Amino acid sequence: MSWQEFIIPLFQPPSAPELNPIERLWQALKKPLKNQLFSSLQALRERIQEIFDQLTFEQVISVSSYNFILEALFYAASH
């Protein structure tokens, strides 16, 4: 038995942001910014920094964990 028998190829679309963990993190970061106006780029940067500072380790793990990637890959392979 060769090691290739244990590999299941999952072909991904060329552009699949839902399979990229950073895209889910950006979604979480953008929610608090929705419908807000900023007087300057610096004000926007400061607000983004506040949002980053409020993120917990668990929140980051929940959107970027390996389990999410596996689930997304299996979902993509089934459709």
C-alpha positions as CSV (number, residue, x, y, z in Angstrom):
1,M,0.0,0.0,0.0
2,S,1.4,3.4,-1.0
3,W,1.0,6.7,0.8
4,Q,-0.9,8.0,-2.3
5,E,-3.9,5.8,-1.4
6,F,-4.5,7.9,1.7
7,I,-4.7,11.2,-0.2
8,I,-8.0,12.6,-1.3
9,P,-7.5,15.4,-3.9
10,L,-9.8,18.3,-3.3
11,F,-9.7,20.7,-6.2
12,Q,-10.3,24.3,-5.3
13,P,-11.7,27.0,-7.5
14,P,-9.0,29.5,-8.7
15,S,-10.6,32.2,-6.6
16,A,-12.0,30.9,-3.3
17,P,-11.9,33.6,-0.6
18,E,-14.2,31.5,1.6
19,L,-11.3,29.0,1.9
20,N,-8.8,31.6,2.9
21,P,-8.8,32.2,6.7
22,I,-7.8,35.8,6.5
23,E,-10.9,36.6,4.5
24,R,-13.1,35.4,7.4
25,L,-11.0,37.5,9.8
26,W,-11.5,40.6,7.5
27,Q,-15.3,39.9,7.6
28,A,-15.2,40.0,11.4
29,L,-13.2,43.3,11.4
30,K,-15.4,45.0,8.8
31,K,-18.7,44.4,10.7
32,P,-18.0,47.1,13.3
33,L,-16.9,49.6,10.5
34,K,-20.2,49.2,8.6
35,N,-22.0,52.5,8.0
36,Q,-19.3,54.6,9.7
37,L,-17.7,57.7,8.3
38,F,-14.2,58.8,9.3
39,S,-12.8,62.3,9.2
40,S,-9.4,61.1,8.1
41,L,-7.4,58.0,7.2
42,Q,-5.7,58.3,10.6
43,A,-9.1,58.1,12.4
44,L,-9.9,54.9,10.4
45,R,-6.6,53.4,11.3
46,E,-7.2,54.1,15.0
47,R,-10.6,52.5,14.8
48,I,-9.2,49.4,13.1
49,Q,-6.5,49.2,15.8
50,E,-9.2,49.3,18.5
51,I,-11.1,46.5,16.8
52,F,-7.9,44.4,16.5
53,D,-7.1,45.1,20.2
54,Q,-10.6,43.8,21.2
55,L,-10.2,40.5,19.3
56,T,-9.7,37.5,21.6
57,F,-7.5,34.6,20.8
58,E,-10.6,32.4,20.6
59,Q,-12.2,34.7,18.1
60,V,-9.2,34.6,15.8
61,I,-9.0,30.8,16.2
62,S,-12.7,30.4,15.4
63,V,-12.3,32.1,12.0
64,S,-8.9,30.8,11.0
65,S,-8.7,27.3,12.5
66,Y,-7.8,24.2,10.5
67,N,-11.2,22.7,11.1
68,F,-12.8,25.5,9.2
69,I,-10.5,25.0,6.3
70,L,-11.2,21.3,6.3
71,E,-15.0,21.9,6.4
72,A,-14.8,24.4,3.6
73,L,-12.7,22.1,1.4
74,F,-15.1,19.2,2.0
75,Y,-18.0,21.4,1.2
76,A,-16.4,22.7,-2.0
77,A,-15.5,19.2,-3.1
78,S,-19.1,18.1,-2.6
79,H,-20.6,20.8,-4.9
